[in-house]
Amino acid sequence: GDDGNGAGNDDAAPATTSQKDKKAKKAKQDERKMLKKAAKIRKRNYLELEARRERVEALKKAEAALVLEKQLSGKGRKTKVVTKAAAGKPTQYRWRRKRLG
């Protein structure tokens, strides 16, 4: 009488090996998936950082323009300074010095 112990043991060893292989393969896939997700998040965060930097630059330029506008509306004689390398740069002004005394 064969009660299945002899044949079952022969089949059990390859089954556990294939289960180990499946688990190892699944672990590798999960690791790749996590790395891919982390890379995607990292890329998105760098894009957000770059957008924030650009916004800060734009706000600095706007602030400088408003400060200049306020200064120009004030008292005193001012003359525009013309330079050859002024392409793309804001216009500069020079105020005449006040006389003391």
C-alpha positions as CSV (number, residue, x, y, z in Angstrom):
1,G,0.0,0.0,0.0
2,D,1.3,3.3,-1.1
3,D,0.1,6.0,1.2
4,G,1.6,8.9,-0.8
5,N,4.6,9.5,1.4
6,G,7.3,8.3,-1.0
7,A,6.0,10.0,-4.1
8,G,5.0,13.1,-2.2
9,N,8.4,13.8,-0.8
10,D,10.0,13.7,-4.3
11,D,7.5,16.3,-5.6
12,A,7.7,18.4,-2.4
13,A,11.4,19.4,-2.8
14,P,11.0,20.9,-6.3
15,A,7.8,22.6,-5.3
16,T,9.5,24.4,-2.4
17,T,12.4,25.4,-4.7
18,S,10.1,26.8,-7.3
19,Q,8.2,28.6,-4.5
20,K,11.5,30.1,-3.4
21,D,12.3,31.1,-7.0
22,K,8.9,32.7,-7.3
23,K,9.3,34.6,-4.0
24,A,12.8,35.7,-5.1
25,K,11.5,36.8,-8.5
26,K,8.5,38.6,-6.8
27,A,10.9,40.4,-4.4
28,K,13.1,41.5,-7.3
29,Q,10.0,42.8,-9.1
30,D,8.8,44.6,-6.0
31,E,12.2,46.2,-5.5
32,R,12.3,47.3,-9.2
33,K,8.8,48.8,-8.8
34,M,9.8,50.6,-5.6
35,L,13.0,52.0,-7.3
36,K,11.0,53.1,-10.3
37,K,8.4,54.8,-8.0
38,A,11.2,56.5,-6.0
39,A,12.8,57.8,-9.2
40,K,9.4,59.1,-10.4
41,I,8.9,60.9,-7.1
42,R,12.4,62.3,-7.1
43,K,12.0,63.6,-10.7
44,R,8.7,65.3,-9.7
45,N,10.3,66.9,-6.6
46,Y,13.2,68.3,-8.7
47,L,10.7,69.7,-11.2
48,E,8.8,71.4,-8.4
49,L,12.1,72.7,-6.9
50,E,13.0,74.2,-10.3
51,A,9.6,75.8,-10.7
52,R,9.9,77.3,-7.2
53,R,13.4,78.7,-8.1
54,E,12.0,80.3,-11.3
55,R,9.1,81.8,-9.3
56,V,11.5,83.3,-6.7
57,E,13.5,84.8,-9.6
58,A,10.4,86.3,-11.1
59,L,9.3,87.7,-7.8
60,K,12.7,89.3,-7.2
61,K,12.5,91.0,-10.6
62,A,9.0,92.2,-9.9
63,E,10.1,93.5,-6.4
64,A,13.1,95.3,-7.9
65,A,10.9,96.9,-10.6
66,L,8.4,98.2,-7.9
67,V,11.2,99.5,-5.7
68,L,12.7,101.4,-8.7
69,E,9.3,102.8,-9.7
70,K,8.8,104.1,-6.1
71,Q,12.3,105.7,-6.2
72,L,11.7,107.3,-9.5
73,S,8.4,108.8,-8.3
74,G,10.3,110.5,-5.5
75,K,12.1,113.9,-5.4
76,G,15.4,114.6,-7.0
77,R,16.8,114.8,-10.5
78,K,17.7,111.5,-12.1
79,T,19.4,110.6,-15.3
80,K,19.2,107.3,-17.1
81,V,22.5,105.4,-17.3
82,V,23.1,103.9,-20.7
83,T,25.5,101.0,-21.0
84,K,26.4,98.9,-24.0
85,A,25.8,95.6,-22.2
86,A,22.3,96.5,-21.0
87,A,20.5,94.0,-23.2
88,G,18.1,92.0,-21.0
89,K,19.1,93.9,-17.9
90,P,16.9,96.5,-16.1
91,T,17.5,100.1,-16.8
92,Q,19.7,101.9,-14.3
93,Y,19.3,105.4,-13.1
94,R,21.6,107.9,-11.3
95,W,20.5,110.6,-9.0
96,R,22.1,114.0,-8.8
97,R,23.7,114.6,-5.5
98,K,22.1,117.1,-3.2
99,R,24.2,120.2,-2.2
100,L,24.9,120.4,1.5
101,G,24.8,123.6,3.4
